[in-house]
Amino acid sequence: MTVDVAANLRAVEARIDRAARRVGREPEEVLLVAVSKAVDVERIRQALAAGVRAVGENRVQEAKAKIAHLGRPVPWHLVGTLQTNKVREAVRLFDLIHSVDRLELARELDRRAQAEGKVIDALVQVNVAGEETKAGFAPDELKPALEAVGALPGLRVLGLMTMPPPVEDPEAARPWFRQLRELRDQAGLTHLSMGMTGEFEVAVEEGATMVRVGTAIFGPRPPRSRQGGEPLSD
Ligand SMILES: *Cc1c(COP(=O)(O)O)cnc(C)c1O
């Protein structure tokens, strides 16, 4: 299948622009993270050549292989569930971890970052709808979780991330995005990672500072990585 990555990218950027302007935001406030899981390096190279400013992956080993090919012309973000036994590698590979979804993981990131002599930037994942199958802190667990994570010197928490329940109508995701923004404001944090192919414009209208878009840029993924709509992890 031929996919014009550059044209797709421009179309997504134009949609982000319009969504931002509708609510009086500057488009530059929104970082488009091109989610390239299950996408081959050639297609990622096209996205980089077309000006993508951050790349998102959800599997440590897959990202490692791609980074070996492509280097780091832009930051690499981890957007999927991170297994504790992959933390050491993740700390070396990624510039931002979007998915700090449990205290055990935060502590391991802290430990491994300190061992590397660095501070790893992170977002804390919130399970806004309290879905049983989904990772992240429940909204009412968030305050103590942020206090605990905030005390870890190897981790710098920049904001919150969420994956709301799948919706057919993008408007249906709006309350979840709004809730995440309110939680972010209460916590006094900066970043809001929310919005994927199906609803990133609504997320931008609700204050997203990072949208994670895969399909709209790279085309549909092979079935392997779409099962249940959940991110895969290693
Ligand atoms: C796959 C994935 C995305 C991108 O999904 P699309 O619907 O293809 O845009 C965003 N965030 C996470 C965590 C993902 O796993």
The ligand as an SDF file (V2000), in Angstrom:
LIG
                    3D

 15 15  0  0  0  0  0  0  0  0999 V2000
   -0.9080    3.3810   19.0220 C   0  0  0  0  0  0  0  0  0  0  0  0
   -0.9900    4.4600   20.0070 C   0  0  0  0  0  0  0  0  0  0  0  0
   -1.3270    5.7730   19.6260 C   0  0  0  0  0  0  0  0  0  0  0  0
   -1.6460    6.1630   18.2030 C   0  0  0  0  0  0  0  0  0  0  0  0
   -2.8670    5.5970   17.8050 O   0  0  0  0  0  0  0  0  0  0  0  0
   -3.5550    5.9910   16.4210 P   0  0  0  0  0  0  0  0  0  0  0  0
   -4.9870    5.7160   16.6550 O   0  0  0  0  0  0  0  0  0  0  0  0
   -2.9490    5.1330   15.3720 O   0  0  0  0  0  0  0  0  0  0  0  0
   -3.2810    7.4260   16.1730 O   0  0  0  0  0  0  0  0  0  0  0  0
   -1.3500    6.7400   20.6080 C   0  0  0  0  0  0  0  0  0  0  0  0
   -1.0660    6.4570   21.8880 N   0  0  0  0  0  0  0  0  0  0  0  0
   -0.7420    5.2210   22.2900 C   0  0  0  0  0  0  0  0  0  0  0  0
   -0.4360    4.9740   23.7210 C   0  0  0  0  0  0  0  0  0  0  0  0
   -0.6910    4.1910   21.3650 C   0  0  0  0  0  0  0  0  0  0  0  0
   -0.3840    2.9580   21.7780 O   0  0  0  0  0  0  0  0  0  0  0  0
  1  2  1  0
  2  3  1  0
  2 14  2  0
  3  4  1  0
  3 10  2  0
  4  5  1  0
  5  6  1  0
  6  7  2  0
  6  8  1  0
  6  9  1  0
 10 11  1  0
 11 12  2  0
 12 13  1  0
 12 14  1  0
 14 15  1  0
M  END
$$$$
